Amino acid sequence: MTNEQYYTIEEVAKMLKVAYLTVYRWIQLGKLHSKKAGKQYRIEKSELDKFMELTKRK
């Protein structure tokens, strides 16, 4: 059992200094993996770390 930390779209947007819709679009395009909890998306810290590493390389 893991104790993975999860973020909302709002939290990720604040951390990356981008708009809410930008993060939402990344999820819709499959660039940022997330899980849906009810109506809200949750992004695992490990997935966010992977995404940031991949985008940093480009």
mmCIF file as Biopython writes it, N, C-alpha, C and O atoms, coordinates in Angstrom:
data_model
#
loop_
_atom_site.group_PDB
_atom_site.id
_atom_site.type_symbol
_atom_site.label_atom_id
_atom_site.label_alt_id
_atom_site.label_comp_id
_atom_site.label_asym_id
_atom_site.label_entity_id
_atom_site.label_seq_id
_atom_site.pdbx_PDB_ins_code
_atom_site.Cartn_x
_atom_site.Cartn_y
_atom_site.Cartn_z
_atom_site.occupancy
_atom_site.B_iso_or_equiv
_atom_site.auth_seq_id
_atom_site.auth_asym_id
_atom_site.pdbx_PDB_model_num
ATOM 1   N N  . MET A ? 1  ? 0.843   -1.194 0.000   1.0 0.0 1  A 1 
ATOM 2   C CA . MET A ? 1  ? 0.000   0.000  0.000   1.0 0.0 1  A 1 
ATOM 3   C C  . MET A ? 1  ? 0.882   1.248  0.000   1.0 0.0 1  A 1 
ATOM 4   O O  . MET A ? 1  ? 1.806   1.370  0.803   1.0 0.0 1  A 1 
ATOM 5   N N  . THR A ? 2  ? 0.585   2.157  -0.899  1.0 0.0 2  A 1 
ATOM 6   C CA . THR A ? 2  ? 1.401   3.363  -0.991  1.0 0.0 2  A 1 
ATOM 7   C C  . THR A ? 2  ? 0.665   4.554  -0.397  1.0 0.0 2  A 1 
ATOM 8   O O  . THR A ? 2  ? -0.564  4.587  -0.333  1.0 0.0 2  A 1 
ATOM 9   N N  . ASN A ? 3  ? 1.434   5.505  0.025   1.0 0.0 3  A 1 
ATOM 10  C CA . ASN A ? 3  ? 0.881   6.762  0.531   1.0 0.0 3  A 1 
ATOM 11  C C  . ASN A ? 3  ? 1.197   7.859  -0.470  1.0 0.0 3  A 1 
ATOM 12  O O  . ASN A ? 3  ? 1.830   8.860  -0.134  1.0 0.0 3  A 1 
ATOM 13  N N  . GLU A ? 4  ? 0.754   7.661  -1.691  1.0 0.0 4  A 1 
ATOM 14  C CA . GLU A ? 4  ? 1.023   8.612  -2.768  1.0 0.0 4  A 1 
ATOM 15  C C  . GLU A ? 4  ? 0.288   9.921  -2.492  1.0 0.0 4  A 1 
ATOM 16  O O  . GLU A ? 4  ? -0.861  9.925  -2.050  1.0 0.0 4  A 1 
ATOM 17  N N  . GLN A ? 5  ? 0.969   11.023 -2.760  1.0 0.0 5  A 1 
ATOM 18  C CA . GLN A ? 5  ? 0.362   12.341 -2.608  1.0 0.0 5  A 1 
ATOM 19  C C  . GLN A ? 5  ? -0.344  12.704 -3.909  1.0 0.0 5  A 1 
ATOM 20  O O  . GLN A ? 5  ? 0.176   12.453 -4.996  1.0 0.0 5  A 1 
ATOM 21  N N  . TYR A ? 6  ? -1.518  13.287 -3.793  1.0 0.0 6  A 1 
ATOM 22  C CA . TYR A ? 6  ? -2.309  13.690 -4.957  1.0 0.0 6  A 1 
ATOM 23  C C  . TYR A ? 6  ? -2.521  15.196 -4.952  1.0 0.0 6  A 1 
ATOM 24  O O  . TYR A ? 6  ? -2.602  15.828 -3.899  1.0 0.0 6  A 1 
ATOM 25  N N  . TYR A ? 7  ? -2.609  15.759 -6.161  1.0 0.0 7  A 1 
ATOM 26  C CA . TYR A ? 7  ? -2.874  17.182 -6.329  1.0 0.0 7  A 1 
ATOM 27  C C  . TYR A ? 7  ? -4.119  17.372 -7.184  1.0 0.0 7  A 1 
ATOM 28  O O  . TYR A ? 7  ? -4.455  16.525 -8.012  1.0 0.0 7  A 1 
ATOM 29  N N  . THR A ? 8  ? -4.791  18.484 -6.973  1.0 0.0 8  A 1 
ATOM 30  C CA . THR A ? 8  ? -5.908  18.858 -7.839  1.0 0.0 8  A 1 
ATOM 31  C C  . THR A ? 8  ? -5.345  19.637 -9.028  1.0 0.0 8  A 1 
ATOM 32  O O  . THR A ? 8  ? -4.177  20.025 -9.034  1.0 0.0 8  A 1 
ATOM 33  N N  . ILE A ? 9  ? -6.184  19.855 -10.020 1.0 0.0 9  A 1 
ATOM 34  C CA . ILE A ? 9  ? -5.758  20.659 -11.172 1.0 0.0 9  A 1 
ATOM 35  C C  . ILE A ? 9  ? -5.359  22.057 -10.707 1.0 0.0 9  A 1 
ATOM 36  O O  . ILE A ? 9  ? -4.368  22.611 -11.182 1.0 0.0 9  A 1 
ATOM 37  N N  . GLU A ? 10 ? -6.122  22.622 -9.788  1.0 0.0 10 A 1 
ATOM 38  C CA . GLU A ? 10 ? -5.833  23.967 -9.286  1.0 0.0 10 A 1 
ATOM 39  C C  . GLU A ? 10 ? -4.447  24.029 -8.653  1.0 0.0 10 A 1 
ATOM 40  O O  . GLU A ? 10 ? -3.693  24.974 -8.886  1.0 0.0 10 A 1 
ATOM 41  N N  . GLU A ? 11 ? -4.113  23.011 -7.847  1.0 0.0 11 A 1 
ATOM 42  C CA . GLU A ? 11 ? -2.812  22.987 -7.173  1.0 0.0 11 A 1 
ATOM 43  C C  . GLU A ? 11 ? -1.669  22.870 -8.177  1.0 0.0 11 A 1 
ATOM 44  O O  . GLU A ? 11 ? -0.651  23.551 -8.053  1.0 0.0 11 A 1 
ATOM 45  N N  . VAL A ? 12 ? -1.845  22.005 -9.169  1.0 0.0 12 A 1 
ATOM 46  C CA . VAL A ? 12 ? -0.812  21.830 -10.195 1.0 0.0 12 A 1 
ATOM 47  C C  . VAL A ? 12 ? -0.640  23.124 -10.984 1.0 0.0 12 A 1 
ATOM 48  O O  . VAL A ? 12 ? 0.486   23.535 -11.266 1.0 0.0 12 A 1 
ATOM 49  N N  . ALA A ? 13 ? -1.741  23.760 -11.336 1.0 0.0 13 A 1 
ATOM 50  C CA . ALA A ? 13 ? -1.679  25.021 -12.082 1.0 0.0 13 A 1 
ATOM 51  C C  . ALA A ? 13 ? -0.902  26.076 -11.296 1.0 0.0 13 A 1 
ATOM 52  O O  . ALA A ? 13 ? -0.083  26.799 -11.864 1.0 0.0 13 A 1 
ATOM 53  N N  . LYS A ? 14 ? -1.157  26.162 -10.000 1.0 0.0 14 A 1 
ATOM 54  C CA . LYS A ? 14 ? -0.443  27.128 -9.158  1.0 0.0 14 A 1 
ATOM 55  C C  . LYS A ? 14 ? 1.045   26.813 -9.100  1.0 0.0 14 A 1 
ATOM 56  O O  . LYS A ? 14 ? 1.881   27.708 -9.222  1.0 0.0 14 A 1 
ATOM 57  N N  . MET A ? 15 ? 1.372   25.530 -8.910  1.0 0.0 15 A 1 
ATOM 58  C CA . MET A ? 15 ? 2.778   25.125 -8.804  1.0 0.0 15 A 1 
ATOM 59  C C  . MET A ? 15 ? 3.554   25.419 -10.081 1.0 0.0 15 A 1 
ATOM 60  O O  . MET A ? 15 ? 4.705   25.853 -10.029 1.0 0.0 15 A 1 
ATOM 61  N N  . LEU A ? 16 ? 2.922   25.180 -11.226 1.0 0.0 16 A 1 
ATOM 62  C CA . LEU A ? 16 ? 3.600   25.350 -12.512 1.0 0.0 16 A 1 
ATOM 63  C C  . LEU A ? 16 ? 3.406   26.738 -13.110 1.0 0.0 16 A 1 
ATOM 64  O O  . LEU A ? 16 ? 3.954   27.057 -14.165 1.0 0.0 16 A 1 
ATOM 65  N N  . LYS A ? 17 ? 2.613   27.560 -12.416 1.0 0.0 17 A 1 
ATOM 66  C CA . LYS A ? 17 ? 2.332   28.933 -12.853 1.0 0.0 17 A 1 
ATOM 67  C C  . LYS A ? 17 ? 1.732   28.963 -14.257 1.0 0.0 17 A 1 
ATOM 68  O O  . LYS A ? 17 ? 2.169   29.708 -15.135 1.0 0.0 17 A 1 
ATOM 69  N N  . VAL A ? 18 ? 0.707   28.117 -14.432 1.0 0.0 18 A 1 
ATOM 70  C CA . VAL A ? 18 ? -0.047  28.077 -15.686 1.0 0.0 18 A 1 
ATOM 71  C C  . VAL A ? 18 ? -1.532  28.149 -15.343 1.0 0.0 18 A 1 
ATOM 72  O O  . VAL A ? 18 ? -1.913  28.050 -14.177 1.0 0.0 18 A 1 
ATOM 73  N N  . ALA A ? 19 ? -2.351  28.320 -16.348 1.0 0.0 19 A 1 
ATOM 74  C CA . ALA A ? 19 ? -3.795  28.409 -16.147 1.0 0.0 19 A 1 
ATOM 75  C C  . ALA A ? 19 ? -4.394  27.030 -15.864 1.0 0.0 19 A 1 
ATOM 76  O O  . ALA A ? 19 ? -3.857  26.005 -16.284 1.0 0.0 19 A 1 
ATOM 77  N N  . TYR A ? 20 ? -5.509  27.028 -15.150 1.0 0.0 20 A 1 
ATOM 78  C CA . TYR A ? 20 ? -6.264  25.803 -14.867 1.0 0.0 20 A 1 
ATOM 79  C C  . TYR A ? 20 ? -6.542  25.047 -16.161 1.0 0.0 20 A 1 
ATOM 80  O O  . TYR A ? 20 ? -6.354  23.832 -16.231 1.0 0.0 20 A 1 
ATOM 81  N N  . LEU A ? 21 ? -6.995  25.775 -17.191 1.0 0.0 21 A 1 
ATOM 82  C CA . LEU A ? 21 ? -7.349  25.139 -18.464 1.0 0.0 21 A 1 
ATOM 83  C C  . LEU A ? 21 ? -6.151  24.501 -19.160 1.0 0.0 21 A 1 
ATOM 84  O O  . LEU A ? 21 ? -6.310  23.532 -19.902 1.0 0.0 21 A 1 
ATOM 85  N N  . THR A ? 22 ? -4.969  25.030 -18.930 1.0 0.0 22 A 1 
ATOM 86  C CA . THR A ? 22 ? -3.765  24.430 -19.511 1.0 0.0 22 A 1 
ATOM 87  C C  . THR A ? 22 ? -3.542  23.042 -18.930 1.0 0.0 22 A 1 
ATOM 88  O O  . THR A ? 22 ? -3.284  22.094 -19.671 1.0 0.0 22 A 1 
ATOM 89  N N  . VAL A ? 23 ? -3.639  22.917 -17.619 1.0 0.0 23 A 1 
ATOM 90  C CA . VAL A ? 23 ? -3.465  21.614 -16.961 1.0 0.0 23 A 1 
ATOM 91  C C  . VAL A ? 23 ? -4.572  20.669 -17.407 1.0 0.0 23 A 1 
ATOM 92  O O  . VAL A ? 23 ? -4.316  19.501 -17.700 1.0 0.0 23 A 1 
ATOM 93  N N  . TYR A ? 24 ? -5.787  21.167 -17.457 1.0 0.0 24 A 1 
ATOM 94  C CA . TYR A ? 24 ? -6.921  20.349 -17.901 1.0 0.0 24 A 1 
ATOM 95  C C  . TYR A ? 24 ? -6.684  19.829 -19.326 1.0 0.0 24 A 1 
ATOM 96  O O  . TYR A ? 24 ? -6.956  18.665 -19.619 1.0 0.0 24 A 1 
ATOM 97  N N  . ARG A ? 25 ? -6.184  20.685 -20.193 1.0 0.0 25 A 1 
ATOM 98  C CA . ARG A ? 25 ? -5.894  20.308 -21.577 1.0 0.0 25 A 1 
ATOM 99  C C  . ARG A ? 25 ? -4.810  19.229 -21.638 1.0 0.0 25 A 1 
ATOM 100 O O  . ARG A ? 25 ? -4.920  18.286 -22.422 1.0 0.0 25 A 1 
ATOM 101 N N  . TRP A ? 26 ? -3.768  19.361 -20.819 1.0 0.0 26 A 1 
ATOM 102 C CA . TRP A ? 26 ? -2.716  18.338 -20.772 1.0 0.0 26 A 1 
ATOM 103 C C  . TRP A ? 26 ? -3.306  16.984 -20.394 1.0 0.0 26 A 1 
ATOM 104 O O  . TRP A ? 26 ? -2.916  15.956 -20.947 1.0 0.0 26 A 1 
ATOM 105 N N  . ILE A ? 27 ? -4.242  16.987 -19.455 1.0 0.0 27 A 1 
ATOM 106 C CA . ILE A ? 27 ? -4.898  15.740 -19.043 1.0 0.0 27 A 1 
ATOM 107 C C  . ILE A ? 27 ? -5.714  15.179 -20.200 1.0 0.0 27 A 1 
ATOM 108 O O  . ILE A ? 27 ? -5.633  13.987 -20.497 1.0 0.0 27 A 1 
ATOM 109 N N  . GLN A ? 28 ? -6.498  16.031 -20.853 1.0 0.0 28 A 1 
ATOM 110 C CA . GLN A ? 28 ? -7.340  15.585 -21.963 1.0 0.0 28 A 1 
ATOM 111 C C  . GLN A ? 28 ? -6.517  15.039 -23.128 1.0 0.0 28 A 1 
ATOM 112 O O  . GLN A ? 28 ? -6.949  14.113 -23.814 1.0 0.0 28 A 1 
ATOM 113 N N  . LEU A ? 29 ? -5.345  15.604 -23.352 1.0 0.0 29 A 1 
ATOM 114 C CA . LEU A ? 29 ? -4.473  15.166 -24.441 1.0 0.0 29 A 1 
ATOM 115 C C  . LEU A ? 29 ? -3.629  13.950 -24.067 1.0 0.0 29 A 1 
ATOM 116 O O  . LEU A ? 29 ? -2.929  13.387 -24.909 1.0 0.0 29 A 1 
ATOM 117 N N  . GLY A ? 30 ? -3.704  13.551 -22.796 1.0 0.0 30 A 1 
ATOM 118 C CA . GLY A ? 30 ? -2.936  12.389 -22.353 1.0 0.0 30 A 1 
ATOM 119 C C  . GLY A ? 30 ? -1.489  12.705 -22.017 1.0 0.0 30 A 1 
ATOM 120 O O  . GLY A ? 30 ? -0.684  11.794 -21.822 1.0 0.0 30 A 1 
ATOM 121 N N  . LYS A ? 31 ? -1.155  13.974 -21.948 1.0 0.0 31 A 1 
ATOM 122 C CA . LYS A ? 31 ? 0.218   14.367 -21.617 1.0 0.0 31 A 1 
ATOM 123 C C  . LYS A ? 31 ? 0.493   14.254 -20.123 1.0 0.0 31 A 1 
ATOM 124 O O  . LYS A ? 31 ? 1.620   13.977 -19.712 1.0 0.0 31 A 1 
ATOM 125 N N  . LEU A ? 32 ? -0.533  14.466 -19.319 1.0 0.0 32 A 1 
ATOM 126 C CA . LEU A ? 32 ? -0.419  14.380 -17.865 1.0 0.0 32 A 1 
ATOM 127 C C  . LEU A ? 32 ? -1.455  13.372 -17.385 1.0 0.0 32 A 1 
ATOM 128 O O  . LEU A ? 32 ? -2.656  13.565 -17.570 1.0 0.0 32 A 1 
ATOM 129 N N  . HIS A ? 33 ? -0.984  12.306 -16.775 1.0 0.0 33 A 1 
ATOM 130 C CA . HIS A ? 33 ? -1.888  11.247 -16.329 1.0 0.0 33 A 1 
ATOM 131 C C  . HIS A ? 33 ? -2.528  11.621 -14.998 1.0 0.0 33 A 1 
ATOM 132 O O  . HIS A ? 33 ? -1.883  12.186 -14.114 1.0 0.0 33 A 1 
ATOM 133 N N  . SER A ? 34 ? -3.805  11.295 -14.878 1.0 0.0 34 A 1 
ATOM 134 C CA . SER A ? 34 ? -4.546  11.618 -13.662 1.0 0.0 34 A 1 
ATOM 135 C C  . SER A ? 34 ? -5.581  10.539 -13.398 1.0 0.0 34 A 1 
ATOM 136 O O  . SER A ? 34 ? -5.833  9.665  -14.227 1.0 0.0 34 A 1 
ATOM 137 N N  . LYS A ? 35 ? -6.169  10.632 -12.217 1.0 0.0 35 A 1 
ATOM 138 C CA . LYS A ? 35 ? -7.278  9.754  -11.848 1.0 0.0 35 A 1 
ATOM 139 C C  . LYS A ? 35 ? -8.460  10.651 -11.544 1.0 0.0 35 A 1 
ATOM 140 O O  . LYS A ? 35 ? -8.297  11.760 -11.036 1.0 0.0 35 A 1 
ATOM 141 N N  . LYS A ? 36 ? -9.631  10.174 -11.852 1.0 0.0 36 A 1 
ATOM 142 C CA . LYS A ? 36 ? -10.824 10.968 -11.597 1.0 0.0 36 A 1 
ATOM 143 C C  . LYS A ? 36 ? -11.487 10.462 -10.323 1.0 0.0 36 A 1 
ATOM 144 O O  . LYS A ? 36 ? -11.785 9.275  -10.191 1.0 0.0 36 A 1 
ATOM 145 N N  . ALA A ? 37 ? -11.714 11.378 -9.389  1.0 0.0 37 A 1 
ATOM 146 C CA . ALA A ? 37 ? -12.395 11.070 -8.137  1.0 0.0 37 A 1 
ATOM 147 C C  . ALA A ? 37 ? -13.687 11.873 -8.140  1.0 0.0 37 A 1 
ATOM 148 O O  . ALA A ? 37 ? -13.687 13.065 -7.835  1.0 0.0 37 A 1 
ATOM 149 N N  . GLY A ? 38 ? -14.785 11.214 -8.486  1.0 0.0 38 A 1 
ATOM 150 C CA . GLY A ? 38 ? -16.040 11.942 -8.639  1.0 0.0 38 A 1 
ATOM 151 C C  . GLY A ? 38 ? -15.933 12.844 -9.848  1.0 0.0 38 A 1 
ATOM 152 O O  . GLY A ? 38 ? -15.709 12.376 -10.964 1.0 0.0 38 A 1 
ATOM 153 N N  . LYS A ? 39 ? -16.092 14.141 -9.627  1.0 0.0 39 A 1 
ATOM 154 C CA . LYS A ? 39 ? -15.988 15.103 -10.729 1.0 0.0 39 A 1 
ATOM 155 C C  . LYS A ? 39 ? -14.600 15.729 -10.824 1.0 0.0 39 A 1 
ATOM 156 O O  . LYS A ? 39 ? -14.300 16.443 -11.780 1.0 0.0 39 A 1 
ATOM 157 N N  . GLN A ? 40 ? -13.760 15.460 -9.836  1.0 0.0 40 A 1 
ATOM 158 C CA . GLN A ? 40 ? -12.442 16.093 -9.807  1.0 0.0 40 A 1 
ATOM 159 C C  . GLN A ? 40 ? -11.347 15.160 -10.290 1.0 0.0 40 A 1 
ATOM 160 O O  . GLN A ? 40 ? -11.387 13.950 -10.066 1.0 0.0 40 A 1 
ATOM 161 N N  . TYR A ? 41 ? -10.371 15.752 -10.957 1.0 0.0 41 A 1 
ATOM 162 C CA . TYR A ? 41 ? -9.182  15.017 -11.367 1.0 0.0 41 A 1 
ATOM 163 C C  . TYR A ? 41 ? -8.154  15.100 -10.250 1.0 0.0 41 A 1 
ATOM 164 O O  . TYR A ? 41 ? -8.022  16.129 -9.587  1.0 0.0 41 A 1 
ATOM 165 N N  . ARG A ? 42 ? -7.430  14.007 -10.049 1.0 0.0 42 A 1 
ATOM 166 C CA . ARG A ? 42 ? -6.345  13.963 -9.068  1.0 0.0 42 A 1 
ATOM 167 C C  . ARG A ? 42 ? -5.080  13.523 -9.789  1.0 0.0 42 A 1 
ATOM 168 O O  . ARG A ? 42 ? -5.071  12.525 -10.510 1.0 0.0 42 A 1 
ATOM 169 N N  . ILE A ? 43 ? -4.024  14.278 -9.583  1.0 0.0 43 A 1 
ATOM 170 C CA . ILE A ? 43 ? -2.753  13.981 -10.229 1.0 0.0 43 A 1 
ATOM 171 C C  . ILE A ? 43 ? -1.786  13.491 -9.157  1.0 0.0 43 A 1 
ATOM 172 O O  . ILE A ? 43 ? -1.532  14.188 -8.175  1.0 0.0 43 A 1 
ATOM 173 N N  . GLU A ? 44 ? -1.248  12.285 -9.351  1.0 0.0 44 A 1 
ATOM 174 C CA . GLU A ? 44 ? -0.281  11.746 -8.397  1.0 0.0 44 A 1 
ATOM 175 C C  . GLU A ? 44 ? 1.013   12.542 -8.491  1.0 0.0 44 A 1 
ATOM 176 O O  . GLU A ? 44 ? 1.407   12.990 -9.568  1.0 0.0 44 A 1 
ATOM 177 N N  . LYS A ? 45 ? 1.670   12.711 -7.343  1.0 0.0 45 A 1 
ATOM 178 C CA . LYS A ? 45 ? 2.938   13.430 -7.311  1.0 0.0 45 A 1 
ATOM 179 C C  . LYS A ? 45 ? 3.940   12.785 -8.257  1.0 0.0 45 A 1 
ATOM 180 O O  . LYS A ? 45 ? 4.661   13.487 -8.966  1.0 0.0 45 A 1 
ATOM 181 N N  . SER A ? 46 ? 3.994   11.456 -8.275  1.0 0.0 46 A 1 
ATOM 182 C CA . SER A ? 46 ? 4.950   10.758 -9.145  1.0 0.0 46 A 1 
ATOM 183 C C  . SER A ? 46 ? 4.663   11.041 -10.626 1.0 0.0 46 A 1 
ATOM 184 O O  . SER A ? 46 ? 5.594   11.172 -11.421 1.0 0.0 46 A 1 
ATOM 185 N N  . GLU A ? 47 ? 3.385   11.135 -10.996 1.0 0.0 47 A 1 
ATOM 186 C CA . GLU A ? 47 ? 3.023   11.452 -12.386 1.0 0.0 47 A 1 
ATOM 187 C C  . GLU A ? 47 ? 3.411   12.890 -12.730 1.0 0.0 47 A 1 
ATOM 188 O O  . GLU A ? 47 ? 3.886   13.167 -13.831 1.0 0.0 47 A 1 
ATOM 189 N N  . LEU A ? 48 ? 3.205   13.793 -11.787 1.0 0.0 48 A 1 
ATOM 190 C CA . LEU A ? 48 ? 3.586   15.188 -12.009 1.0 0.0 48 A 1 
ATOM 191 C C  . LEU A ? 48 ? 5.102   15.299 -12.158 1.0 0.0 48 A 1 
ATOM 192 O O  . LEU A ? 48 ? 5.593   16.033 -13.015 1.0 0.0 48 A 1 
ATOM 193 N N  . ASP A ? 49 ? 5.843   14.567 -11.320 1.0 0.0 49 A 1 
ATOM 194 C CA . ASP A ? 49 ? 7.307   14.573 -11.411 1.0 0.0 49 A 1 
ATOM 195 C C  . ASP A ? 49 ? 7.771   14.071 -12.779 1.0 0.0 49 A 1 
ATOM 196 O O  . ASP A ? 49 ? 8.666   14.657 -13.389 1.0 0.0 49 A 1 
ATOM 197 N N  . LYS A ? 50 ? 7.157   12.980 -13.261 1.0 0.0 50 A 1 
ATOM 198 C CA . LYS A ? 50 ? 7.506   12.436 -14.587 1.0 0.0 50 A 1 
ATOM 199 C C  . LYS A ? 50 ? 7.215   13.465 -15.681 1.0 0.0 50 A 1 
ATOM 200 O O  . LYS A ? 50 ? 8.035   13.690 -16.571 1.0 0.0 50 A 1 
ATOM 201 N N  . PHE A ? 51 ? 6.039   14.084 -15.601 1.0 0.0 51 A 1 
ATOM 202 C CA . PHE A ? 51 ? 5.633   15.081 -16.591 1.0 0.0 51 A 1 
ATOM 203 C C  . PHE A ? 51 ? 6.622   16.246 -16.620 1.0 0.0 51 A 1 
ATOM 204 O O  . PHE A ? 51 ? 7.030   16.697 -17.690 1.0 0.0 51 A 1 
ATOM 205 N N  . MET A ? 52 ? 7.002   16.726 -15.437 1.0 0.0 52 A 1 
ATOM 206 C CA . MET A ? 52 ? 7.925   17.855 -15.360 1.0 0.0 52 A 1 
ATOM 207 C C  . MET A ? 52 ? 9.294   17.470 -15.919 1.0 0.0 52 A 1 
ATOM 208 O O  . MET A ? 52 ? 9.937   18.284 -16.582 1.0 0.0 52 A 1 
ATOM 209 N N  . GLU A ? 53 ? 9.740   16.262 -15.666 1.0 0.0 53 A 1 
ATOM 210 C CA . GLU A ? 53 ? 11.028  15.795 -16.190 1.0 0.0 53 A 1 
ATOM 211 C C  . GLU A ? 53 ? 10.992  15.706 -17.718 1.0 0.0 53 A 1 
ATOM 212 O O  . GLU A ? 53 ? 11.938  16.119 -18.388 1.0 0.0 53 A 1 
ATOM 213 N N  . LEU A ? 54 ? 9.911   15.172 -18.260 1.0 0.0 54 A 1 
ATOM 214 C CA . LEU A ? 54 ? 9.781   15.046 -19.717 1.0 0.0 54 A 1 
ATOM 215 C C  . LEU A ? 54 ? 9.708   16.404 -20.405 1.0 0.0 54 A 1 
ATOM 216 O O  . LEU A ? 54 ? 10.311  16.601 -21.460 1.0 0.0 54 A 1 
ATOM 217 N N  . THR A ? 55 ? 8.976   17.333 -19.816 1.0 0.0 55 A 1 
ATOM 218 C CA . THR A ? 55 ? 8.828   18.647 -20.446 1.0 0.0 55 A 1 
ATOM 219 C C  . THR A ? 55 ? 10.097  19.476 -20.297 1.0 0.0 55 A 1 
ATOM 220 O O  . THR A ? 55 ? 10.365  20.358 -21.113 1.0 0.0 55 A 1 
ATOM 221 N N  . LYS A ? 56 ? 10.876  19.197 -19.261 1.0 0.0 56 A 1 
ATOM 222 C CA . LYS A ? 56 ? 12.127  19.923 -19.056 1.0 0.0 56 A 1 
ATOM 223 C C  . LYS A ? 56 ? 13.151  19.560 -20.137 1.0 0.0 56 A 1 
ATOM 224 O O  . LYS A ? 56 ? 13.976  20.389 -20.521 1.0 0.0 56 A 1 
ATOM 225 N N  . ARG A ? 57 ? 13.092  18.334 -20.617 1.0 0.0 57 A 1 
ATOM 226 C CA . ARG A ? 57 ? 14.051  17.854 -21.616 1.0 0.0 57 A 1 
ATOM 227 C C  . ARG A ? 57 ? 13.831  18.455 -22.992 1.0 0.0 57 A 1 
ATOM 228 O O  . ARG A ? 57 ? 14.767  18.542 -23.786 1.0 0.0 57 A 1 
ATOM 229 N N  . LYS A ? 58 ? 12.608  18.869 -23.283 1.0 0.0 58 A 1 
ATOM 230 C CA . LYS A ? 58 ? 12.291  19.358 -24.637 1.0 0.0 58 A 1 
ATOM 231 C C  . LYS A ? 58 ? 12.875  20.713 -24.907 1.0 0.0 58 A 1 
ATOM 232 O O  . LYS A ? 58 ? 12.696  21.257 -25.997 1.0 0.0 58 A 1 
#
